[in-house]
Amino acid sequence: MTKNINKVRIAWLIPVAWFYWQPFLSEFTKQFPNTVVFTALFPGYAKGYEDTLNIRLIGQWKVARKQSPHQGYGSGLTYISPMIVFSLFKFRPHIIYSNSFGIWTLLALIFKVIGFWKVVIAYEGSAPGVDFLNKPRRLALRRLMARLADGFITNSQAGRDYLIKHLGADEAQVFAYPYEVPAAKSLFAESNEHAPAAIEVLNRPLFLFVGRVMPRKGLKTLLEACIQLKQRGHQEYTLLVIGDGEDLDSLQTYCQNQQIDNCVVWAGQIDYSQIGSYFRAADVFILPTIEDTWGVVVLEAMLFGKAVLCSTGAGSSELISPGDNGFVFRPNHPEELADVMQVMIEHPEKIKLVGEKSRQVMDHHTPESAARFLGNVTACVIPEVG
């Protein structure tokens, strides 16, 4: 018997409900009104999504992280409240979407035989620092969890390959499609109201970096590429760095010592509501990350119609067709990054053409399309709602 969609109870377990979760969850909730997002940390609503989600805070989110010596994701301990179990029994969901392989996912799987719910594991994407291929015990636990799960969603094909090849997930139960996607109405809302001061006087092309100033994000590689550009005789451009972090002071000093500080502008940390103005002003976006399971910032840049230079360490690099809507390069290879930056500098006429291709790609990756994808997954896991 087909269930009334309005009566289907769906729980999302997201320890930290960052802004980029909200667009697709808001659209998903339009399909399934009885959806509740359980989280331990909610930073507030993104612009245009105020009060569109049923948010329930459970306990607190605490993390003690140790930086990786290999510049990737660090290891550490995360605490989130086990009281989520009582909230789930009270809500009695038909299906639970749970983020990654953390404690909330484990508890949802353990108690599914009592709660009579289905569990879908949401795995952002694959990256060496979070796949734990060199940690047999962690990998064994994940394989057990994969056997208990009723389905999987992931943004990337790399994530799908990891779930199937390394965790033994049933291929028919693994669904890959970009669901963490930005929303135009949120990013565009204030892009004209907070124009960066004096941005028009900067040398062009204007390359933009947005992210934490930390080893994993690969900013050092980007600066090394700038040094190579200087050696090749190119200094008529600007690298605009948005973000803050533990490496900020040392990298600023590095720029001064290498005499490339005339090409680099440090804007510091800015409010998310203002980020659109910087994307709009930029010519080319660069993500030099060592590793990122997804990297929604790439999609944000593409939404603004920007050419993208993206490290293959980011899962979202799968959306870049080299020479079409951007270029890719290997992490920790500044010479490769310098090569593609040089293309943009020497052929500025290509920037808008390449950027337009990016915008066209994003026509197919919207919160609405992500919600339709998730609706189809829901119908596969609990066919009676189909």
CORHU-V679780 format. One record per backbone hydrogen bond with DSSP energy under -1.0 kcal/mol. NH is the residue of the N-H (numbers start at 0). CO is the residue of the C=O. E is the energy in kcal/mol with one decimal. If there is no record, write none. Layout:
nh = (NH & NH)
co = (CO & CO)
e = (E & E)
//
This chain:
nh = (2 & 6 & 7 & 9 & 10 & 11 & 12 & 13 & 16 & 17 & 20 & 21 & 24 & 25 & 26 & 27 & 28 & 31 & 34 & 35 & 36 & 37 & 38 & 39 & 40 & 48 & 51 & 54 & 55 & 57 & 61 & 63 & 65 & 70 & 74 & 76 & 78 & 83 & 84 & 86 & 87 & 88 & 89 & 90 & 91 & 93 & 94 & 95 & 96 & 97 & 98 & 99 & 105 & 106 & 107 & 108 & 109 & 110 & 114 & 115 & 117 & 119 & 120 & 121 & 122 & 129 & 130 & 134 & 138 & 139 & 140 & 141 & 142 & 143 & 144 & 145 & 146 & 147 & 148 & 149 & 151 & 152 & 153 & 154 & 159 & 160 & 161 & 162 & 163 & 164 & 165 & 166 & 168 & 172 & 173 & 174 & 176 & 180 & 186 & 187 & 193 & 198 & 201 & 206 & 207 & 208 & 210 & 212 & 213 & 216 & 217 & 221 & 222 & 223 & 224 & 225 & 226 & 227 & 228 & 229 & 230 & 231 & 232 & 233 & 236 & 237 & 238 & 239 & 240 & 241 & 242 & 246 & 247 & 250 & 251 & 252 & 253 & 254 & 255 & 256 & 257 & 259 & 262 & 264 & 266 & 273 & 274 & 276 & 278 & 279 & 280 & 281 & 282 & 283 & 284 & 285 & 286 & 289 & 291 & 297 & 299 & 300 & 301 & 302 & 303 & 304 & 305 & 306 & 307 & 308 & 309 & 310 & 311 & 313 & 314 & 315 & 316 & 317 & 318 & 319 & 322 & 323 & 324 & 326 & 328 & 332 & 336 & 337 & 338 & 339 & 340 & 341 & 342 & 343 & 344 & 345 & 346 & 349 & 350 & 353 & 354 & 355 & 356 & 357 & 358 & 359 & 360 & 361 & 363 & 369 & 370 & 371 & 372 & 373 & 374 & 375 & 376 & 377 & 378 & 379 & 380 & 381 & 384 & 385)
co = (383 & 3 & 4 & 33 & 94 & 35 & 96 & 37 & 40 & 15 & 17 & 18 & 20 & 21 & 22 & 23 & 24 & 27 & 32 & 9 & 53 & 11 & 55 & 14 & 14 & 45 & 48 & 52 & 36 & 38 & 78 & 76 & 74 & 67 & 65 & 63 & 61 & 80 & 81 & 82 & 83 & 84 & 85 & 86 & 87 & 8 & 8 & 117 & 10 & 119 & 12 & 121 & 101 & 102 & 103 & 104 & 105 & 106 & 110 & 111 & 93 & 95 & 150 & 97 & 152 & 126 & 126 & 131 & 134 & 135 & 136 & 137 & 138 & 139 & 140 & 141 & 142 & 143 & 144 & 118 & 172 & 120 & 174 & 123 & 155 & 156 & 157 & 158 & 159 & 160 & 161 & 161 & 162 & 169 & 170 & 151 & 153 & 178 & 182 & 183 & 189 & 195 & 198 & 237 & 283 & 239 & 241 & 243 & 211 & 213 & 214 & 217 & 218 & 219 & 220 & 221 & 222 & 223 & 224 & 225 & 226 & 227 & 229 & 228 & 234 & 204 & 262 & 206 & 264 & 208 & 267 & 212 & 244 & 246 & 247 & 248 & 249 & 250 & 251 & 252 & 253 & 254 & 259 & 238 & 240 & 270 & 271 & 273 & 274 & 275 & 276 & 277 & 205 & 205 & 306 & 207 & 308 & 215 & 312 & 294 & 295 & 296 & 297 & 298 & 299 & 301 & 300 & 282 & 324 & 284 & 326 & 286 & 328 & 310 & 291 & 293 & 313 & 314 & 315 & 316 & 325 & 320 & 320 & 307 & 309 & 329 & 332 & 333 & 334 & 335 & 336 & 337 & 338 & 339 & 340 & 341 & 342 & 346 & 347 & 349 & 350 & 351 & 352 & 353 & 354 & 355 & 356 & 357 & 360 & 365 & 366 & 367 & 368 & 369 & 370 & 371 & 372 & 373 & 374 & 375 & 376 & 377 & 381 & 382)
e = (-2.0 & -2.1 & -1.1 & -2.1 & -2.3 & -2.6 & -3.1 & -2.7 & -2.4 & -1.7 & -1.7 & -1.3 & -1.6 & -2.6 & -1.8 & -2.4 & -2.3 & -2.4 & -1.1 & -2.5 & -2.9 & -3.1 & -2.2 & -1.7 & -1.1 & -2.4 & -1.6 & -1.1 & -2.7 & -2.6 & -2.2 & -2.9 & -4.7 & -1.3 & -1.3 & -2.1 & -3.6 & -1.0 & -1.8 & -1.4 & -2.3 & -2.3 & -1.7 & -2.1 & -3.1 & -2.9 & -1.4 & -2.9 & -3.0 & -2.7 & -2.6 & -3.4 & -2.2 & -2.6 & -2.3 & -2.1 & -2.4 & -2.2 & -2.9 & -1.7 & -2.0 & -3.4 & -2.4 & -3.0 & -2.9 & -1.7 & -1.7 & -1.5 & -2.5 & -2.5 & -2.1 & -2.1 & -2.2 & -1.9 & -2.5 & -2.5 & -1.6 & -1.3 & -1.4 & -3.0 & -2.4 & -2.2 & -1.8 & -1.5 & -1.7 & -2.7 & -2.1 & -2.2 & -2.1 & -3.0 & -1.9 & -1.2 & -2.5 & -2.1 & -1.1 & -2.5 & -2.5 & -1.4 & -2.2 & -3.1 & -1.2 & -1.3 & -1.2 & -3.3 & -2.6 & -2.7 & -2.2 & -1.7 & -1.7 & -1.1 & -1.7 & -1.5 & -2.4 & -2.2 & -1.9 & -1.6 & -1.8 & -1.9 & -2.2 & -2.1 & -2.1 & -1.4 & -1.6 & -3.1 & -1.5 & -2.3 & -3.1 & -3.3 & -3.1 & -2.8 & -1.3 & -2.4 & -1.6 & -2.4 & -2.2 & -2.2 & -2.0 & -2.1 & -1.8 & -2.7 & -2.1 & -2.4 & -2.0 & -2.9 & -2.8 & -2.1 & -1.2 & -1.2 & -1.9 & -2.5 & -1.5 & -1.6 & -2.6 & -2.0 & -2.8 & -2.8 & -2.5 & -3.4 & -2.5 & -1.7 & -1.9 & -2.0 & -2.1 & -2.1 & -1.1 & -1.9 & -1.6 & -1.0 & -1.1 & -2.9 & -2.7 & -2.8 & -2.4 & -1.7 & -1.8 & -2.8 & -1.6 & -1.7 & -1.9 & -1.7 & -2.9 & -2.9 & -1.3 & -2.3 & -1.4 & -1.1 & -1.6 & -2.9 & -1.7 & -1.7 & -2.3 & -2.3 & -1.5 & -1.5 & -2.1 & -2.9 & -1.7 & -2.1 & -1.0 & -3.0 & -2.5 & -2.3 & -1.3 & -1.5 & -2.1 & -2.0 & -1.9 & -1.9 & -1.6 & -2.4 & -2.2 & -2.1 & -2.2 & -2.3 & -2.3 & -2.2 & -2.1 & -2.4 & -2.0 & -1.6 & -2.3 & -2.7 & -2.2 & -2.0)
//
